[in-house]
Amino acid sequence: MLETLRQLIDPAKSNKTYREALRGVVGTCIPFMSLILKDLIFIEDGNLDILPVEGRNDIINFDKAMKISAIIGHQQPSILGFQTELYKFVKVDAVYEIFNK
């Protein structure tokens, strides 16, 4: 099982194995947040907010906005896309008490 998890989170080819597995998820899922944050930082650092158009400084880079939307939006695999159904957690009283202290 540990080897399966190692293969799943292998960072080769920009986490290709994990990203492919994530596309196949149906229903709820808790995605690997550090990879999502890495993607958002990559988009933020690699794309201008305002496009360089001669004589203008008000042309918004909608391509950048669309890339961010794809990661955060409601389509899977995205952060909000995995929240389309309720998580079916079972209440564990011992854990519940820890958080209520």
Short mmCIF file of the C-alpha atoms (twelve columns), coordinates in Angstrom:
data_MODEL
# 
_entry.id   MODEL 
# 
loop_
_atom_site.group_PDB 
_atom_site.id 
_atom_site.type_symbol 
_atom_site.label_atom_id 
_atom_site.label_alt_id 
_atom_site.label_comp_id 
_atom_site.label_asym_id 
_atom_site.label_seq_id 
_atom_site.Cartn_x 
_atom_site.Cartn_y 
_atom_site.Cartn_z 
_atom_site.pdbx_PDB_model_num 
ATOM 1   C CA . MET A 1   0.000   0.000  0.000   1 
ATOM 2   C CA . LEU A 2   2.820   2.410  0.839   1 
ATOM 3   C CA . GLU A 3   4.407   1.782  -2.552  1 
ATOM 4   C CA . THR A 4   1.090   2.523  -4.264  1 
ATOM 5   C CA . LEU A 5   0.909   5.860  -2.436  1 
ATOM 6   C CA . ARG A 6   4.517   6.647  -3.352  1 
ATOM 7   C CA . GLN A 7   3.749   6.051  -7.007  1 
ATOM 8   C CA . LEU A 8   0.613   8.194  -6.749  1 
ATOM 9   C CA . ILE A 9   2.439   11.218 -5.341  1 
ATOM 10  C CA . ASP A 10  5.541   10.868 -7.506  1 
ATOM 11  C CA . PRO A 11  6.450   14.438 -8.555  1 
ATOM 12  C CA . ALA A 12  7.679   13.313 -11.995 1 
ATOM 13  C CA . LYS A 13  6.178   15.154 -14.960 1 
ATOM 14  C CA . SER A 14  4.444   17.698 -12.696 1 
ATOM 15  C CA . ASN A 15  2.670   15.031 -10.623 1 
ATOM 16  C CA . LYS A 16  1.158   13.419 -13.719 1 
ATOM 17  C CA . THR A 17  0.044   10.215 -11.958 1 
ATOM 18  C CA . TYR A 18  -1.721  12.115 -9.175  1 
ATOM 19  C CA . ARG A 19  -3.386  14.547 -11.582 1 
ATOM 20  C CA . GLU A 20  -4.695  11.672 -13.723 1 
ATOM 21  C CA . ALA A 21  -6.035  9.888  -10.639 1 
ATOM 22  C CA . LEU A 22  -7.707  13.108 -9.485  1 
ATOM 23  C CA . ARG A 23  -9.518  13.470 -12.824 1 
ATOM 24  C CA . GLY A 24  -11.089 10.060 -12.241 1 
ATOM 25  C CA . VAL A 25  -12.528 10.889 -8.821  1 
ATOM 26  C CA . VAL A 26  -16.307 10.795 -8.612  1 
ATOM 27  C CA . GLY A 27  -17.904 12.523 -5.651  1 
ATOM 28  C CA . THR A 28  -16.099 14.031 -2.720  1 
ATOM 29  C CA . CYS A 29  -12.351 14.237 -2.326  1 
ATOM 30  C CA . ILE A 30  -9.799  16.109 -0.255  1 
ATOM 31  C CA . PRO A 31  -7.192  17.203 -2.816  1 
ATOM 32  C CA . PHE A 32  -3.466  17.610 -2.158  1 
ATOM 33  C CA . MET A 33  -3.531  21.312 -1.253  1 
ATOM 34  C CA . SER A 34  0.195   21.980 -1.578  1 
ATOM 35  C CA . LEU A 35  0.043   20.996 -5.256  1 
ATOM 36  C CA . ILE A 36  -2.947  23.273 -5.827  1 
ATOM 37  C CA . LEU A 37  -1.141  26.141 -4.091  1 
ATOM 38  C CA . LYS A 38  1.954   25.440 -6.188  1 
ATOM 39  C CA . ASP A 39  -0.162  25.667 -9.357  1 
ATOM 40  C CA . LEU A 40  -1.730  28.947 -8.203  1 
ATOM 41  C CA . ILE A 41  1.679   30.446 -7.408  1 
ATOM 42  C CA . PHE A 42  2.979   29.321 -10.808 1 
ATOM 43  C CA . ILE A 43  0.047   31.058 -12.532 1 
ATOM 44  C CA . GLU A 44  0.425   34.196 -10.401 1 
ATOM 45  C CA . ASP A 45  4.176   34.513 -10.922 1 
ATOM 46  C CA . GLY A 46  4.188   33.537 -14.586 1 
ATOM 47  C CA . ASN A 47  1.351   35.693 -15.909 1 
ATOM 48  C CA . LEU A 48  0.846   39.436 -15.904 1 
ATOM 49  C CA . ASP A 49  -2.339  40.913 -14.395 1 
ATOM 50  C CA . ILE A 50  -2.431  43.630 -17.060 1 
ATOM 51  C CA . LEU A 51  -1.387  42.895 -20.645 1 
ATOM 52  C CA . PRO A 52  1.316   45.083 -22.194 1 
ATOM 53  C CA . VAL A 53  -0.542  46.893 -24.961 1 
ATOM 54  C CA . GLU A 54  1.101   50.013 -26.355 1 
ATOM 55  C CA . GLY A 55  -0.626  53.149 -25.113 1 
ATOM 56  C CA . ARG A 56  -2.916  51.211 -22.738 1 
ATOM 57  C CA . ASN A 57  -2.557  50.076 -19.153 1 
ATOM 58  C CA . ASP A 58  -6.058  48.739 -18.579 1 
ATOM 59  C CA . ILE A 59  -6.180  45.486 -20.577 1 
ATOM 60  C CA . ILE A 60  -6.888  42.720 -18.055 1 
ATOM 61  C CA . ASN A 61  -5.263  39.343 -18.661 1 
ATOM 62  C CA . PHE A 62  -8.398  37.181 -18.764 1 
ATOM 63  C CA . ASP A 63  -6.340  34.116 -19.696 1 
ATOM 64  C CA . LYS A 64  -4.730  34.311 -16.248 1 
ATOM 65  C CA . ALA A 65  -8.143  34.689 -14.611 1 
ATOM 66  C CA . MET A 66  -9.440  31.646 -16.503 1 
ATOM 67  C CA . LYS A 67  -6.463  29.539 -15.389 1 
ATOM 68  C CA . ILE A 68  -7.086  30.488 -11.756 1 
ATOM 69  C CA . SER A 69  -10.805 29.790 -12.181 1 
ATOM 70  C CA . ALA A 70  -10.042 26.319 -13.548 1 
ATOM 71  C CA . ILE A 71  -8.175  25.461 -10.347 1 
ATOM 72  C CA . ILE A 72  -10.642 26.991 -7.894  1 
ATOM 73  C CA . GLY A 73  -13.910 26.647 -9.853  1 
ATOM 74  C CA . HIS A 74  -16.730 24.144 -9.755  1 
ATOM 75  C CA . GLN A 75  -15.436 21.743 -12.425 1 
ATOM 76  C CA . GLN A 76  -13.456 18.712 -11.284 1 
ATOM 77  C CA . PRO A 77  -10.558 18.484 -10.707 1 
ATOM 78  C CA . SER A 78  -10.761 21.770 -8.809  1 
ATOM 79  C CA . ILE A 79  -11.075 22.833 -5.186  1 
ATOM 80  C CA . LEU A 80  -14.808 23.576 -5.257  1 
ATOM 81  C CA . GLY A 81  -15.521 20.773 -7.712  1 
ATOM 82  C CA . PHE A 82  -14.900 18.222 -4.972  1 
ATOM 83  C CA . GLN A 83  -17.450 19.871 -2.694  1 
ATOM 84  C CA . THR A 84  -20.516 19.021 -4.741  1 
ATOM 85  C CA . GLU A 85  -21.618 16.371 -2.235  1 
ATOM 86  C CA . LEU A 86  -21.520 16.279 1.540   1 
ATOM 87  C CA . TYR A 87  -18.676 14.420 3.186   1 
ATOM 88  C CA . LYS A 88  -20.038 11.415 5.051   1 
ATOM 89  C CA . PHE A 89  -17.864 11.489 8.143   1 
ATOM 90  C CA . VAL A 90  -18.739 9.298  11.087  1 
ATOM 91  C CA . LYS A 91  -18.655 11.097 14.423  1 
ATOM 92  C CA . VAL A 92  -15.863 9.782  16.651  1 
ATOM 93  C CA . ASP A 93  -16.600 10.945 20.195  1 
ATOM 94  C CA . ALA A 94  -12.946 10.927 21.313  1 
ATOM 95  C CA . VAL A 95  -11.950 13.234 18.449  1 
ATOM 96  C CA . TYR A 96  -15.047 15.375 18.904  1 
ATOM 97  C CA . GLU A 97  -14.117 15.962 22.571  1 
ATOM 98  C CA . ILE A 98  -10.589 17.056 21.652  1 
ATOM 99  C CA . PHE A 99  -11.898 19.818 19.401  1 
ATOM 100 C CA . ASN A 100 -14.501 20.951 21.919  1 
ATOM 101 C CA . LYS A 101 -11.991 21.597 24.719  1 
# 
